[in-house]
Amino acid sequence: MKFIVTGDWHFRGTNPRARMDNFQEAMTHKIYEVFNLAQEHEAEAIIVPGDVFDSPGTALGTIADLAYLLQQAPCKVLAVHGNHDIWGSNPGSKYRTPFGLLARLELLWDLEQEPYETGETGWRVPDLLVTGHGYNTETDTELGMAQFSPAALPKGFEGVSIRVVHSMLMQKPPGFDMRHTLIRDVRTTAKVIISGHEHLGFGVKRREDGVLFINPGALCRLSANPAEMERQVQVAVLQVENGEAEAYLVPLKSARPGYEVLSRDHLEAEQEREERINRFLGLLAAEGEAKFLEIQEIIDDIAKREELPAAVVKEALNRIGRAREALGGDKNGL
């Protein structure tokens, strides 16, 4: 029995600032390739660990586009909601979102609402159970550790338990302040943990106790940071046989290299703009000793000498205004 495991989709109708191509078109090609892989491997289901949509406010036409795609899926698409699928980290809002709509239309199988099981039905015990927990305010905190285990396994269950979560699951600390959970700290009764949320992914890792962890990385590319530009977009094939689980990664042929679809121009422009503003403010502070000059005259003088763009001058004035307001509106100086 096989499953195709993807990362976050972030399906949207508009382009992220970093994208040079047509984002929705690129995602459509990748989703079709995922469907083809599922068909080729005769997969039981496709698993998406959250952030199916980029926003709970996705436009109706874009929702319809994804609904049309999901109608063509060769098997069930199992999912949990991510933080981008709900309003304000509130799982109760899920039923008023595009994710909730597609689940009600049975185009997505919401694992948090109904586990997916295979094997004999009726009174017999299943041989495989897929459960899930979507994102909430407790995710990646000590209070949220229970999210990694199903609430209860069927009596007499001895098969493979797969748990799907939308957690910032990582192999090592990120090195900066960010909510996350380390693989070594996860407490679970499941044999397989599938996570999303962390777009770079960690691939396939088996812990010393035998638990298999899977995050192939996001199916999408939203930002132009160096690691994302170099990342290979891929999925994982999860195979369950004789009560054991194994997985391997498969690169997507339809995913173009990062340098072809991502641009850092907007980041470099923002950095240059920030540097010019900071330099301008430094010059302005130095001129502050000329008490007899009005602030507008100082600004005009520096702007002319430095040939500064009007946008930089305007932003400097705005920042000065906010600073003066915070200091109580002193009209006699900066």
LINZI-V318727 format. One record per helix or strand of 2 or more residues. SS is the DSSP state (A for helix, B for strand). FROM is the first residue (numbers start at 1). LEN is the number of residues. Records with the same first field share a line. If there is no record, write none. Layout:
BEGIN
SS = FROM-LEN / FROM-LEN
END
This chain:
BEGIN
B = 2-5 / 45-4 / 76-4 / 109-2 / 116-3 / 128-6 / 160-6 / 168-3 / 181-2 / 192-4 / 203-4 / 212-4 / 234-8 / 244-8
A = 23-18 / 60-12 / 83-3 / 91-6 / 98-7 / 142-7 / 183-3 / 226-5 / 258-4 / 265-23 / 295-12 / 310-17
END
